[in-house]
Amino acid sequence: MKTLLANAKIMDVNSKYHGETLDILVEEGVISAVGKGLEGRKVIDLKGKVVTPAFFDLFAHFNEPGFEHKENLASGVKSALFGGFSDVCLIPNTHPVIDSKSDVGFIRAGSTAGVDLHVIAAVSEGCLGENLTEILDLQDAGAVAFSDGLHPIWNTELLLKALQYVQKFDGLIMNRPKDVHLSQFTHMHEGGVSTTLGLKGEPGISEEIAIKRDLDILKYAGGRLHVSHLSTARGVNLIKSAKKKGLQVTADVAVNQLLYTDDDLMDYDSNLKSDPPFRGERDRKALIKGLKEGVIDAIISSHQPQDPESKELEFDLASPGIMSLPTLYSDLLTLQGELPLEIAVQKLTSGPRAVLGLPEVKVEAGSIAKLAVFDPSHIWEFTGKQNPSRSNNTPKYGKQLTGKCFGVYNQGHFFQNK
């Protein structure tokens, strides 16, 4: 079927049509033409709406198998579509851990209803950091990268071996930069606010020491390393210096790190408990600057649904993590005074694909049709009726938001959000 997305304002800095309002004709999952006065069998009028390449998430937790009461593949896919995503990379911290070929196949089989699921397989058995998984088998099964997900790779020998091993197929190791001892039993960023609240804080050097260690190992072993969840100004500078030296390193930042600081925790809202913790204003601004300068390659949702039993507790007992996929576009609009929307979109589209070495998707004829449609002026309330997730652990729940995804074109169909 020829589907015509009419009167679409195109936002894609990699497209020659960026900033123009045109028709987009899609045939059999491919953009066949972009221009004015085009015709299609099915016409969707997008007047007043913006079309971008669909978002690609490098880090999300859909919890299945094992923790389906928080989220499952079906509800995770709905949350992704609601946020404008056509592709999501899932971390391996399930039960059992995603560390076998059959596990990879199970996740990939969930790539239906508009969202393609990509597997980040465990780099160590059980994500325990002791023994390497069968990396070649996992790669053959379709894993796009290797990581212990929520857990840092604390074992230096294992990290070195993993970096050497994946060079056989130009693979990617992803790691959370965190010193397991300096971050032990901590609940927020170490600073004046943690002292005021009487909570044990994680110092910024926990991240910085880990990044320095990982970069030294990368320089020695070779390979490709992706540093996930940057949160400190010095961490950004370390990545910047490593790139200038020619190391094959990339990095991402979670969207909520761009929105909040430790000052926002003064009322002990457990929905703002995050790992890594929200740092100070200087760090937040450095992260935004890192995105603008190209030091940070991607923005991630870091979507981590939690059930009430894990969140509706005293702050020091609550589990970290924020459910963030459904509200990500409105978050970008909130940030646009500091971070131009065009840059933010690029960090959620071509940026993540480049990290994984995947083909670029553009709003141009000949490109595969992975498109997201947003209504930047739509005002809505994020309540149970509007929540596609099984969880509601977000500070935005019950709040009025501006900007919403109208729908996603992927897998040969247009999936419209309600």
Helices and strands as residue ranges (DSSP letters): E 2-10, E 21-27, E 30-35, E 42-45, E 50-53, E 55-60, H 73-83, E 85-90, H 101-108, E 116-122, G 125-127, H 135-141, E 145-147, H 156-165, G 166-168, E 173-175, E 188-189, H 192-197, E 201-202, H 205-221, E 225-227, H 233-244, E 249-254, G 255-258, G 262-265, G 270-272, H 281-293, E 298-300, H 308-311, G 325-327, H 328-335, H 341-346, H 350-356, E 371-381, G 384-386, E 400-410, E 413-416
